[in-house]
Structure formats: C-alpha cells, structure tokens
Amino acid sequence: MGLQTHAYDVTLVSARTAGEIRDGHVMSTQAMFGPAQAIEREAGLNLWDDRVPAVHAVRATMIDPPGTVSAAITGRLRHPQRSVDQRVKLSGWLELFERRGGRVEYRSVDRTGLGELARRHELTIVAAGRGGLSGLFPRDPARSPYDRPQRTLSCLYLRGVAAPPDPAETHVRILRAPDVGEILFQPALTTSGPCTILLWEAVPGGPFDCWQDRPSPHDNLKRSLDLLREFAPWEHELCEKAEPTDATATLYGAVDPVVRRPLARLDDGVSVLGMGDSVVVNDPVTGQGSNSAARCADVYRRAILARGERPFDDEWMRETFEEFWAYARHATAFTTAMLGPLSPHMARVLGAATVRAEVADRFAELYADPSEARWFLDPAEADAYLDAIGAP
C-alpha cells in the first residue's frame, strides 16, 4: 500500500480471500511494540488502535520449582504494545488495498507460477511466511542459530481471563520454568473483540510438550488449566472462567529458527526477493516476528522508492536485504539468548531488575528494540552497566 500511494503498479497474490482469512484458524500472537506500530501508523494502517488493548508493561516471572515464584520483574514500556489478530488485520488490509484500487489475484502459486509472475514484473517479492515458497531460499548456516526447533508451541485465544491484581495497568505476562519452557499471556483484539492469547512454549520432551494430538479449543483449555494448576496456580485462578473465543482459536506447531539467503534463482534465471518470515524466522518467545516483518516491509519500500528507474537486480536485492539484516540480526541474537539457559551475567541483570525499576524498564525495552541489547547480551557491558548504577 505504500507503493500504491506513490503510483506504482502493484499486483498482490494471496492464496486466501479476506473472508477466508477472517474465518480461518489463528496464525500468530503478533505482538507489536512501539517502533513497529509507528511504521504502520505512518502508513495509515493502524485501523484498530481505538479497540485493541494497550499493553504498558512486561511482567516476567521465574517459576522454580513448579507452583512457586522464585523471582519476578515488571518493566514499563515507553510506548504501549498492541496485538491485533492477524485474521482481523490481514483481511482488513486486503479489503483496504482493493478499495484503493489495488489489484489482487486470489490463487495459490507454486514455483512455476512464481516464475510466470516474475517474468511480467520488474520486481517480485515472496512474503510467504514459513510456507512452501520459503523453501526456495537456501538456509544461511553462518547466520542460523539452530538446526532444529527449540520449542513446540500451542496457542489458544481466550475470553474471560480475569485481570491480575498487580500491577493495575495492562501488561503481557511471561512465565519461565527452567528446562520446561515458557507461558505467555498476551492481551489482544480478535474477531469478536478483546481477548487474551495463551501461548505455551514447550521444551521438547518436557511436561509442556503435550500438544501433538492438536486438541480442540475446549480440550486445549482443559489441558492448559491442568498445567497451570501445577505450574502457576495463581494464573489458573485467573483462567478458571475463561472460554475459547471461537472454534478456530488454536494454533499448533514448532518454529525452526532460521536465516535464509534473500535471493532465489528460478529455473529461467530470474531472481525473486524474500521478505519477512520467508528469510528470517525467530521463535515467538520474544515476540519479534510481526515487528521484524513491519521493519522489513518498511526497508524494502524505502529502497524501492529510492531506486527510481534503475533495475532491481541481484546486487540491489542483496543490499536491500542486508539493510534489513542490520536490524534483524539483533532480534535473532536476543531471541537466541532467551531460548537458552541464562548465562551468569544475564541472571545478574534480571536479578537486579527485581529490585531496580530502571533495570526492569530497560530490559522490557529490549522487546521493543533489540538493537539495544548489547548491554544485556555482552558480559562486560552488562557488568559495566550494573556496576555504574550500583546494582547488585
């Protein structure tokens, strides 16, 4: 839509119509922090700000042993975080694009069809998420932190989750059980109104890794309540009267954290450029996916506008991706750190955050902008920062 406003001739290809997206299964937790929301706002795409819950803080809790809080921090965000169900957002954007005169072809595209598209356009961008076309882009082993998923995932949209008594403001809750996984509670807006997203991040083989049968929303809730009763009984109390938002309120799977090379050379020699999750995928434990996708779209849009009449050749594609990677590498590094065991300096930072609000706030801002994460990821910088403020 940004290119549309500058009179570019754009063809958008979607495998599903707006109605099919709206009526389909949930696709993500899609937390959007301040900087990424600013990109959408600048483009006039923040269509739901008056209805979506505004999240003002990140509450991180350590569960060790099960059922016991061993540490907790609450960090305030400089700008509210928001989550709009992608069924709402993507269907709304598709309809808006068409109302503005945009051309959409509703069909699936395989490698052959992609080649046909690429031959009749000056630039073809693949934003297929983790779908089949993403396999066209070779894995970049030097930049890929893992060679397999680090968590199995269960996502459930709920209504009727009670608000915790403290803090009073709306916040996202992240609970971490060492060697078991994470539990996330994300306020959001879905097709039927405000809701809470419950995300289980399960270490493979552990007690949270129990979703292989892909239960129905109601069976998922029952199993979730059983797990919460054992691991986080205070959250169980808040969820006792909850119910699924709809019949398609679940999502299951596992994310392979991977960075792919940005160009795919098709059979006739024409190249296409990958975007978003097609080329950089992070586990959702730090909520970076939608934020990185927005930044990627913004980088690509600006690069296209700056290119003018010159061709979108392979060199331009690589340079454009590298501009995005200059940001995305920080999101990958931060997510990789939060998936593994906490190193001693990270544990010191989080320990200081339990008693020093400024440390907790600075840590919370890493979710909004992980490019500032060096002070947390680098042992020397972490220790220097904590020593400078007199933190334990």
Protein Blocks (a to p, Z undefined) as FASTA:
>chain_A
ZZmmnopacddddfbdfklmmmmccfbfoiacfklmmmmmmnopammlmmgccdfbdcdd
ddddehiafbdcddddfbdcddddfklmmmmmmmmmmmnopacddddddfklmmmmmmmp
fbdcddehjafklmmpccdfklmmbfbdfbdcdddddehiacdfbdfbdcddddddehkb
ccdddddddfkbccddddddddehiaklmclnopafklmmmmmmmmmmmmmmmlmmmmmm
gccfbfklcccdddddddddfbdcdfkopacddehjlloccdfklopmmmmmmmmmmmmm
mmmmmnmmaccdfklmmmmmmmmmmmmmmmmmmmmmmmmccdfklmmmmmmmmmmmklmm
mmmmmmmmmmlmmmmmpmklmmmmmmmnopZZ
